[in-house]
Amino acid sequence: MSSNGPAQKMTARASGPLKGRADVPGDKSISHRSLILGAMAVGETRIAGLLEGDDVLDTAKAMAAFGAEVEHHGPGEWSVRGVGVGGFGEPEQVIDCGNSGTGVRLIMGAMATSPITATFTGDASLRSRPMGRITDPLGLFGARAFGRDGGRLPMTIVGASDPVPVDYVTPMASAQVKSAVLLAGLNAPGQTVVTERVATRDHTERMLRGFGAEVETERTEDGHRIVLTGQPELKPQTITVPRDPSSAAFPVCAAIVVPGSDVLVPNIGLNPTRAGLFQTLQDMGADLTFENEREEGGEPVADLRARYSPDMKGIDVPPERAASMIDEYPILSVVASFAEGATVMAGVHELRVKESDRIDAMAVGLRACGVTVDETEDSFTVHGMGPGGVPGGALAEARLDHRIAMSFLICGMAANKPVTVDDAGPIATSFPIFEQLMRDLGAQLVRSNG
Ligand code: S3P
């Protein structure tokens, strides 16, 4: 079952060549943060290019439940009239964050230092994911959490009525944990400090500065420290959300593996904390170019052009690159299946606690497609079969995970036999126009039922 109804089986067959322009939707991470920071500012924030996927729409509803006025004006155009830092009201209903770890974890952070109580839940995927990584640091501010099964949703957070600032070292490379601490720190007096050993996506820091908060980032011997001065008045902003590099990854990788393809994916956000996949593809020999490189709204942006790349070689992906491409390993493992030689992805244990256990989901599905893979707790190796060498002909389980569903559909576009995913419904969480966009490029995608 998809999160929102009956399962939607979908099949991809040998396709192409894929040609044309792929206008992918707005960045999911920046869309969530635009709504949450807009709700914590005083006055009206205007947002253009918001991702209207289920995950972000759930965050929009949540912000309204905490008291912000959230309005939809047209495609991608939204406004949020915020209630100010510390101004959240107590929601009357359970907050349902659907499939979104980013939504629930950032919102928990944002409300944890206000004297209110809120109960959170989500779909079966989100209810299985660990929340202790968020509630541990929120406890240091004085918030209390009451969850199921040692820290899973449904979970009630009782916000701190007298919050204290926190100095926290994140135990895992996680932008969600870092962001939850920073958002909680907004309503604590004094300085809240987060230290991370590996740099994760820094949209929260950049956007907080844009909204007028004082945020300093210093490099230290073992990573870097982010220092936030609490209790600022956040000033409303006009935001244009860049297009999502994690969504761009799908048409880009499809073009790389489908013979004869040439696809332009314009206006992609290329923040260095997000762009690891594109470097990796180039290291493997992909014909990928960055055109028209520029800066928009404080983020680097370029048009990506990807062409069919029959000479891809497997590589060892450096583990220190993992944070900058964490959501892209599923689609990379598909590309790796069409390369010559082994691609070794190390330092990837965080993949086990995403919307699904992504190592296991890809391992099972790729094996069913005839690809040899090896896994350990922290690594994933794909033994590439070369262009035209992947048999396909499998039914892959999406496991309520949008990126797993899209990855296997791309696999089916270049494999010898069709690949079916049991449920393409979750794709709507991050890339609601995926099916139409890929068809417009020349992909053979058919719904098998429902
Ligand atoms: C996100 C952070 C990452 C990523 C997720 C979005 C964010 O999660 O996987 O899709 O917007 O902060 P982690 O923080 O768990 O690594």
Boltz pocket constraint, residues with backbone or C-beta under 6 A from the ligand:
constraints:
  - pocket:
      binder: B
      contacts: [[A, 28], [A, 29], [A, 30], [A, 102], [A, 173], [A, 174], [A, 175], [A, 176], [A, 177], [A, 179], [A, 201], [A, 326], [A, 327], [A, 350]]
      max_distance: 6.0
